Amino acid sequence: MMRILIAALFAVANIAFVQRAARAAKPPWCLITSAGCERCRYNSLDECLRDRVGGGGFCNPNPRYHGEAKPRRPPPPRSRYRH
């Protein structure tokens, strides 16, 4: 019984790690080479443009990148008095 519990905990931890790694593996910029290959591994447009020099192709925003979740701002404080 203990082995099953440990295996289940390991599986859950592994799934959580893989999902986090998958999100991190989608940088915001892609280089589309002149041969039509898509390399989405650039964290900035400048980084993509530097790799493009001499090889042709163009840099494009990664359509699979959704960015980091923006923290929600708390609502403004409500007045204690009604007008």
C-alpha distances in whole Angstrom, upper triangle without the diagonal:
4,5,5,6,9,10,11,13,14,15,17,19,20,21,23,25,26,27,29,30,32,34,35,36,39,42,45,47,48,50,52,53,57,55,53,49,47,46,44,43,46,46,49,52,54,51,52,55,55,53,56,59,60,58,59,57,56,53,52,49,46,45,41,42,41,42,40,39,42,41,43,46,46,48,52,52,54,57,57,60,61,64
4,5,5,6,9,10,11,12,14,15,17,18,20,21,23,24,26,27,29,30,32,33,34,37,40,43,46,46,49,50,52,56,54,52,48,46,45,43,42,44,44,47,50,52,49,50,54,53,51,54,57,59,56,57,55,55,52,50,48,44,44,40,40,40,40,38,38,40,39,41,44,44,47,50,51,52,56,56,59,60,63
4,5,5,6,9,10,10,12,14,15,16,18,20,21,22,24,26,27,28,30,31,32,35,38,41,44,44,47,48,50,53,51,49,46,44,42,40,39,42,42,46,49,50,47,48,51,51,49,51,54,56,53,55,53,52,50,48,46,42,42,39,39,39,39,37,37,40,39,41,44,45,48,51,52,53,57,57,61,61,65
4,5,5,6,9,10,10,12,14,15,16,18,20,21,23,24,26,27,29,30,31,34,37,40,42,43,45,47,48,51,50,47,44,42,41,39,38,41,41,45,47,49,47,47,50,51,48,50,54,55,53,54,52,51,48,47,44,41,40,36,37,37,37,35,35,38,38,39,42,43,46,49,50,52,55,55,59,59,62
4,5,5,6,9,10,11,12,14,15,17,18,20,21,23,24,26,28,29,30,33,36,39,41,42,45,46,48,52,50,48,44,42,41,38,38,40,40,43,46,48,45,46,50,50,48,50,53,55,52,53,51,50,48,46,43,40,39,36,36,35,35,33,33,36,35,37,40,40,43,46,47,48,52,52,55,56,59
4,5,5,6,9,10,11,12,14,15,16,18,20,21,22,24,26,27,28,31,34,37,40,40,43,45,46,50,48,46,43,40,39,37,36,38,37,41,44,46,43,44,47,47,45,48,51,52,50,51,49,48,46,44,42,38,38,35,34,34,34,32,32,35,34,36,39,40,43,46,47,49,52,53,56,57,60
4,5,5,6,9,10,10,12,14,15,16,18,20,21,22,25,26,27,29,32,35,38,38,41,42,44,47,45,43,40,38,36,34,34,36,36,40,43,45,42,42,46,46,43,46,49,50,48,49,47,46,44,42,40,36,36,33,33,33,33,31,31,35,34,36,40,40,43,47,48,50,53,54,57,58,61
4,5,5,6,9,10,11,12,14,15,17,19,20,21,23,25,26,28,31,34,37,37,40,41,43,47,45,43,39,37,36,34,33,36,35,39,42,44,41,41,45,45,43,45,49,50,48,49,46,45,43,41,39,35,35,31,31,31,31,29,29,32,32,34,37,37,40,44,45,47,50,51,54,55,58
4,5,5,6,9,10,11,12,14,16,17,18,20,22,23,24,27,30,33,35,36,39,41,43,46,45,43,39,37,35,33,32,34,33,37,40,42,39,40,44,44,42,44,47,49,47,48,46,45,42,40,37,34,34,30,30,29,29,27,27,30,30,31,34,35,38,41,42,44,48,49,52,53,56
4,6,5,6,9,10,11,12,14,15,16,18,20,21,22,25,28,31,34,34,37,38,40,44,42,40,37,34,33,31,29,32,31,35,38,40,37,37,41,41,39,42,45,47,44,45,43,42,40,38,36,33,33,29,29,29,28,27,27,30,30,32,35,36,40,43,44,46,50,51,54,55,58
4,5,5,6,9,10,10,12,14,15,16,19,20,21,23,27,30,32,32,35,36,38,42,40,38,35,32,31,29,28,31,31,34,37,39,36,36,40,40,38,40,44,45,43,44,41,41,38,36,34,30,30,26,27,27,27,26,26,29,29,32,35,36,39,42,44,46,49,50,54,54,57
4,5,5,6,9,10,11,13,14,15,17,19,20,22,25,28,31,32,35,36,38,42,40,38,35,32,31,28,28,30,29,33,36,38,35,36,39,40,38,40,43,45,43,43,41,40,37,35,33,29,29,25,25,24,25,23,23,26,26,28,31,32,35,39,40,42,46,47,50,50,53
4,6,5,6,9,10,11,12,14,16,17,18,21,24,27,29,30,33,35,37,41,40,37,34,31,29,27,26,28,27,31,34,36,33,34,37,38,36,38,41,43,41,42,40,39,36,34,32,28,28,25,24,24,24,22,22,25,25,27,30,32,35,38,39,42,45,46,50,50,53
4,5,5,6,9,10,11,12,14,15,16,19,22,25,28,28,31,32,34,38,37,34,31,29,27,25,24,26,26,30,32,34,31,32,35,36,34,36,39,41,38,39,37,36,34,32,30,27,27,23,23,23,23,22,22,26,26,29,32,34,37,40,42,44,48,49,52,53,55
4,5,5,6,9,10,10,12,14,15,18,21,24,26,27,29,31,33,37,35,33,30,27,25,23,23,25,25,29,31,33,31,31,35,35,33,35,38,40,38,38,36,35,32,30,28,24,24,20,20,20,21,20,20,24,25,27,30,32,35,38,40,42,46,47,50,51,53
4,6,5,6,9,10,11,13,14,17,19,22,25,26,29,31,33,37,36,33,30,27,25,23,22,24,23,27,30,32,30,30,33,34,32,34,38,40,38,38,36,34,31,30,27,24,23,20,19,19,19,17,17,21,21,23,27,28,31,35,37,39,42,44,47,48,50
4,5,5,6,9,10,11,12,15,18,21,23,24,27,29,31,35,34,32,28,26,23,21,20,22,21,25,28,30,27,27,31,31,30,32,35,37,35,36,34,33,30,28,26,23,23,19,19,19,18,17,18,21,22,25,28,30,33,36,38,41,44,46,49,50,52
4,5,5,6,9,10,10,13,16,19,22,22,25,26,29,32,31,29,25,23,21,19,18,20,20,24,27,29,26,26,30,30,28,30,33,35,33,34,31,30,28,26,24,20,21,17,17,18,18,17,18,22,23,26,29,31,34,38,40,42,46,48,51,51,53
4,5,5,6,9,10,12,15,17,20,21,24,26,28,32,31,28,25,22,21,18,17,20,19,23,25,28,25,25,29,30,28,30,33,35,33,33,31,29,26,25,22,18,18,15,14,14,15,14,15,19,20,23,26,28,31,35,37,39,43,45,48,48,50
4,5,5,6,9,11,13,16,19,20,23,26,28,32,31,29,25,22,20,17,16,18,17,20,23,26,23,24,27,28,27,29,32,34,32,33,30,29,25,24,21,18,19,15,14,14,13,12,13,17,18,21,24,26,30,33,35,38,41,43,46,47,49
4,5,5,6,9,12,15,17,18,21,23,25,29,28,26,23,20,17,15,14,16,15,19,22,24,21,21,25,25,24,26,29,31,29,30,28,26,24,22,20,17,18,14,13,14,14,14,16,19,21,24,27,30,33,36,38,41,44,46,49,50,52
4,5,5,7,10,13,16,16,19,21,23,27,26,24,20,17,16,13,13,15,15,19,21,23,21,20,24,25,23,25,28,30,28,28,26,24,22,20,18,14,15,11,11,12,13,13,15,19,21,24,27,30,33,36,38,41,44,47,49,50,52
4,5,6,9,11,14,15,19,21,24,27,27,24,21,18,16,13,12,14,13,17,19,22,20,19,23,24,23,24,28,30,28,28,26,24,21,19,16,13,13,10,9,9,9,9,12,15,17,20,24,26,29,32,35,37,41,43,46,46,48
4,6,7,10,13,14,18,20,23,26,26,24,21,17,15,12,10,12,11,14,17,19,17,17,21,22,20,22,26,28,26,27,25,23,19,18,16,13,15,11,10,11,10,10,13,16,18,21,24,27,30,33,36,39,42,44,47,48,49
4,6,10,11,12,15,17,19,23,23,21,17,14,12,9,8,10,10,14,16,19,16,16,19,20,18,20,23,26,23,24,22,20,17,16,14,11,13,10,9,12,12,13,16,19,21,24,28,31,33,36,39,42,45,48,50,51,52
4,7,9,10,13,15,18,21,21,19,16,12,10,7,7,9,9,12,14,17,15,14,18,19,17,19,22,25,22,22,20,18,15,13,11,8,9,7,6,9,9,11,14,17,20,23,26,29,32,35,38,40,44,46,49,49,50
4,6,8,11,14,17,20,21,19,16,12,10,6,6,6,5,8,11,13,11,11,14,16,15,16,20,22,20,20,18,16,13,11,9,7,10,9,6,9,9,11,14,17,20,23,26,29,32,34,37,40,43,46,48,49,50
4,7,11,13,16,20,21,18,16,13,11,7,8,7,6,7,9,12,11,10,13,15,15,16,19,22,20,20,17,14,11,9,6,5,8,8,5,8,7,11,14,16,19,22,24,28,30,33,36,38,42,45,47,47,48
4,7,10,13,16,18,15,14,10,9,6,7,5,6,6,6,10,9,7,10,12,12,12,15,18,17,16,13,10,7,6,5,5,9,10,8,11,11,14,18,19,23,25,28,32,34,36,39,42,45,48,50,50,51
4,6,9,13,14,12,10,6,5,4,6,6,9,9,9,11,10,7,10,12,11,10,14,16,14,13,10,8,6,5,6,5,9,10,10,14,14,17,21,23,26,29,31,35,37,39,43,45,48,51,54,53,54
4,6,9,11,9,8,6,5,6,8,8,11,11,9,11,10,6,8,10,8,7,11,13,10,9,7,6,5,6,9,9,12,14,14,17,18,21,24,26,30,32,35,38,40,43,46,49,52,55,57,57,57
4,7,8,6,6,5,6,8,11,12,15,15,13,14,14,10,11,13,11,9,12,13,10,9,5,5,6,7,10,10,12,14,15,19,20,24,27,28,32,34,37,41,42,45,48,51,54,57,59,58,59
4,5,5,5,7,8,11,13,14,17,17,15,16,15,11,11,13,10,8,11,11,7,6,4,7,9,11,14,14,16,18,19,23,24,27,30,32,35,38,41,44,46,48,52,54,57,61,62,62,63
4,5,7,10,12,15,17,17,21,20,17,18,18,14,14,15,13,10,12,11,8,6,4,8,11,13,16,17,19,21,22,26,27,30,33,35,39,41,44,47,49,51,55,57,60,63,65,65,65
4,6,9,11,15,17,18,22,22,20,21,20,16,16,18,15,12,15,13,10,9,8,11,13,15,18,18,19,21,23,26,28,31,34,36,40,42,45,48,50,53,56,58,62,65,67,66,67
4,6,10,13,15,17,20,20,18,20,19,15,16,18,15,13,16,16,12,10,8,10,12,12,15,15,16,17,19,23,25,28,31,33,37,39,42,45,47,49,53,55,58,62,63,63,63
4,7,10,12,14,18,19,17,19,17,14,15,17,14,12,16,16,12,11,9,11,12,12,14,13,15,16,18,21,23,26,29,31,35,37,40,44,46,48,52,54,57,60,62,62,63
4,6,9,11,15,16,15,17,15,12,14,16,13,12,16,16,13,12,10,10,10,9,11,10,11,12,14,18,19,22,25,28,31,34,36,40,42,44,48,50,54,57,59,58,59
4,6,8,12,13,13,15,12,9,12,13,10,11,14,16,13,13,11,11,9,10,11,9,12,12,13,17,18,21,24,26,30,32,35,39,41,43,47,49,53,56,58,58,59
4,6,9,11,11,14,11,9,13,14,12,12,16,18,16,16,13,12,9,9,9,7,10,9,10,13,14,17,20,22,26,29,31,35,37,40,43,46,49,52,54,54,55
4,7,9,11,12,9,8,12,13,11,12,16,18,16,17,15,14,11,11,11,9,13,12,11,14,14,16,20,22,25,28,31,34,37,39,43,45,49,51,54,54,55
4,6,7,9,6,6,9,10,9,11,14,17,16,16,14,12,9,10,10,9,13,13,11,14,13,16,19,21,24,27,30,33,36,38,41,44,47,50,52,53,54
4,7,9,7,8,11,12,12,14,17,20,19,19,17,15,12,12,10,10,14,13,11,13,11,13,17,18,21,24,26,30,32,34,38,41,44,47,49,49,50
4,5,5,7,9,10,11,13,15,18,18,18,16,13,10,11,10,11,14,15,12,14,13,15,18,19,22,25,27,30,33,35,38,41,44,47,49,49,50
4,5,5,6,9,10,10,13,16,16,15,13,10,7,8,8,11,14,16,14,16,15,17,21,21,24,27,29,33,35,36,40,43,45,49,51,51,51
4,5,5,6,9,10,11,15,15,15,14,12,9,12,12,14,18,19,17,19,18,20,23,24,27,30,31,35,37,38,42,45,48,51,53,53,54
4,6,5,7,9,11,14,14,14,14,12,10,12,13,14,17,18,16,19,17,19,23,24,27,30,32,36,38,40,43,46,49,52,54,55,55
4,5,5,6,9,12,11,11,10,9,6,9,10,11,15,16,15,18,17,20,23,25,28,31,33,37,39,41,44,47,50,53,55,55,56
4,5,5,6,10,10,10,10,8,7,10,12,14,18,19,18,21,20,23,26,27,30,33,35,39,41,42,46,49,52,55,57,57,57
4,5,6,9,10,11,12,11,10,13,15,17,21,22,20,23,22,25,28,29,32,35,37,41,43,44,48,51,54,57,59,59,60
4,6,8,8,9,10,10,10,13,15,16,19,20,20,23,22,25,28,30,33,36,38,42,44,46,49,52,55,58,60,60,61
4,6,5,6,7,7,8,11,14,16,19,20,20,23,23,26,29,31,34,37,39,43,45,47,50,53,56,59,61,61,61
4,6,7,9,10,11,15,17,19,22,24,24,27,26,29,32,33,37,40,41,45,47,49,52,55,58,61,63,63,64
4,6,9,11,13,17,20,22,25,26,26,30,29,32,36,37,40,43,45,49,51,52,56,59,62,65,67,67,67
4,7,9,12,15,18,19,22,24,24,28,28,31,34,36,39,42,44,48,50,52,55,58,61,64,66,66,67
4,7,10,13,17,18,21,23,23,26,27,30,33,35,38,41,43,47,49,50,54,57,60,63,65,64,65
4,7,10,13,15,17,19,20,23,24,27,31,32,36,38,40,44,46,48,51,54,57,60,62,62,62
4,7,10,12,15,17,17,21,21,25,28,29,32,35,37,41,42,44,48,50,53,57,58,58,58
4,7,9,12,14,14,17,18,21,24,25,29,31,33,37,39,41,44,47,50,53,55,55,55
4,6,9,11,11,14,15,19,21,23,26,29,31,35,36,38,42,44,47,50,52,52,52
4,6,9,8,11,11,15,18,19,23,25,27,31,32,35,38,41,44,47,49,48,49
4,5,5,9,10,14,16,18,22,24,27,31,33,35,38,41,44,47,49,49,50
4,6,8,11,14,16,18,22,24,27,30,32,34,38,40,43,46,48,47,48
4,6,9,12,14,17,21,23,26,29,31,34,37,39,43,45,47,47,48
4,6,9,11,14,18,20,23,26,28,31,34,37,40,43,45,45,46
4,7,8,11,14,16,19,23,25,27,31,33,36,39,41,41,42
4,6,9,12,15,18,21,23,26,29,32,35,38,40,40,42
4,6,9,12,15,18,21,24,27,29,33,35,38,38,40
4,6,9,12,15,18,21,24,26,30,32,35,35,37
4,6,9,12,15,18,21,23,27,29,32,32,34
4,6,9,12,15,18,21,24,27,29,30,32
4,6,9,12,15,17,21,23,26,26,28
4,6,9,12,14,18,21,23,24,25
4,6,9,11,15,17,20,21,23
4,6,8,12,15,17,17,19
4,6,9,12,15,15,17
4,7,9,12,13,15
4,6,9,10,12
4,5,7,9
4,7,10
4,6
4
